[in-house]
Amino acid sequence: MSRIYIFTGKGGVGKTSVSAAHAVLSAGEGKRTLLVSTDMAHNLGDVFEVKLGKEPVCQRENLDLYEIDPNYVMEQDFWDIMECIGKMLPDSSGKSMEDFGMLPGMEELFSLLKIAEIRDTGAYERIIVDCAPTGETLSLLKFPELLSWYMEKLFPMGKVAMRVLSPVSKRLFELELPNRQAMTDIERMYLKLIQLQELLKDRNTTSIRLVAIPEKMVVEETKRNYMYMNLYNFNVDGLYINRVIPADIGNPFFDEWLKIQKKYITQLEESFREIPLCSIPWYEEEVRGTKAVERICKDALSGKEVFESSIQVRREQFEQVDDGYILTVFIPNARKEELDVYQTETEAVIRLGNYKRNIPLPNALKTYMITSAKLEDGKLRLRFRQECAK
């Protein structure tokens, strides 16, 4: 099966040119490669100077380019899922899903579903994804987990309540609960979401690659991006430092810029020492056209094992100890003052800045409570001990 490489980073750092160079290099190695953009502001066509449509276009031998249009994908491939989502909504007076348009978050869902569908066909050995800027990419990747979490909370109750409330729900609450057939469709969608989650978090299938430039704001956002990606359990196994000014440029105009870049390159090397780093020069012209993309391959990527899968961090794990259990979550660059941890009946909840992760607890921990939390060396350890009998 094909391997997926997802490139993300702050807007304007050169994600498209870096992902394009990987795609060209992959095709040159004889691997059937798809370069796909999930950014609504597509520019693959601009980089390669070709016109792209709503389906993959062959750019050269072994390389296809594809700019995903979520609305088109929804209508052509996943209308059944929109109908399923419609069954979860209150009665809408005969309106179809077309009347609602694209619901919030659906662009992300259909883009991911399309990538997963393409992978399942086996048509490509490598799928390289040019993503939107950091925040949108994180929304894209965590949306299946978020939607399945809501479905899991709503529908176990709904299946039981359906038999009791359906005869009276519409009359009393103007709400129509899903019937049994609808629930079957919803269960199928829930299963699809779970499979999508596992695909994105499978270290043997999916790699997240960060792209940065040596400037303060970008460095800080890249560190946060790495932290959040690990919070949600994605495998980040590469950092690309783009637009590095050559040290031998020989122009006094760049002397101060060289000092600034050296400072922030050092920061990136220190913060990301556990993952492979790759530097890409800053060229005297914009990266546009096949020759410009091939130049990146020659100068920065050739001779390096850039397609080697690298499992940097294990997924969160529960470990049994003498007096209970310990849950370990890898969260590099996190600060104690940004963290909040609490427990519900079925989950451990970690809030980090503006983001929150709900980690389901095994049945064995139903009678255990979080008694301590310790953040050390980028690892959050939650200790669970059994509640004392009352």
C-alpha positions, 0 to 999 in steps of 0.5 A: 500500500502507498505511504502518505507524506503530509507537508504543513507549516506557517503560511508563506514558508514554501510548503508547496515548493517543498512538497512539489520537489518531493513529488518530482524526486519520487517520480524520478525514482520510478515510484507512482506518485500523486501530489495532492493539494488540500489548501482551498487557495490551491497553487500547484498549477502555478508552481508547475505552470499547468492548468489543473481541473477537478480530477488528477492530471498527469504532469510527467511519467509517474507523477499526477497532480490533483487539487481537491475540490471538496464540493465536487468530491462530496457530490461525486463520491460521498453524497451518501455521507452527506445524506447520513449527516442529514439524518442526524439533523432535526427535521428540516421541513423537507429540505435536502442537504443541497439546501444546507450547502457545505457544513462547517468542517466538511471540507476537511472531512471530504478531502481526507476521505478522498485521499484515503479512497485514492490510497485504497485503490493502490494506484499510487505508491506515494501520496504527497499532500500539500496542506493549508497553513498550520491551524487549518492543517491541524483542523483537517487532521483532527476533524475525524477524531472530533466528529467521531467523538461527538457521534460516540457521545450522542448515539449510544444514548440515541439507540436506546432512546429511539425505541422510547422517544420516537413516537412522541419526539416529533410531537413534543420536541419537533425533533425526529430521531434517526430510525433503525436504518438511519442508525445503521448508516450512522454506524457505518460512517462512524466506522469510516471515521475510526478507520480514517483516524487510524490511517492518519495516525499509523506510523507505518503509513503516514508521515507529517513533515514540517516546513519552516524558515529561520525567522522568529515568528515562524520558529515559534509557530513551528514549535507549537505546531510540533507540540500540537501534532504530538498531542493529537498523536500524529507522527512528525518525522521531518523538518525542512528549513527553507530559504536559507541564505548561503553562507558564502553569498559574499554580499555585505547587505546580507551580513546581518541577515546571516546572523539572524538566520544562524540564530534561528537555525540553531534554535530549530536544531535544538528544538527538533534534534530528535527528528531529521532536518533538511536545509533548502537554499534561498534562491535568487528567483521564485520557485516556479516551473519544472526546472525550479522544482528540479533545482530543489531536488538537486540542491537539497534532496538528492542523495538523502533518504527523504522517503524513509519512514521514521517512527520518532515517538510512540503513541500514548501508552498506558503502563501498569505499575505497582500502585496503579497505571501511568499514561504517558503522552509526548508533548514537546515544547509544552509549558506547565502553565499552558496545561490543564488535565482533568478526568471524566467518567470515560476519558482523560482530558488534556487541554493545551492552550486553545486545543483539547484532546480527549483520550478514552480510558480502558475499562480496566481504569473505570475505578481509577482516578488521576492522582498526579500529573508530571511534565518532564522532558517533553513527556506528560505522565498521568498517574492513576490510582484506584479509588478507595472503597467507601 
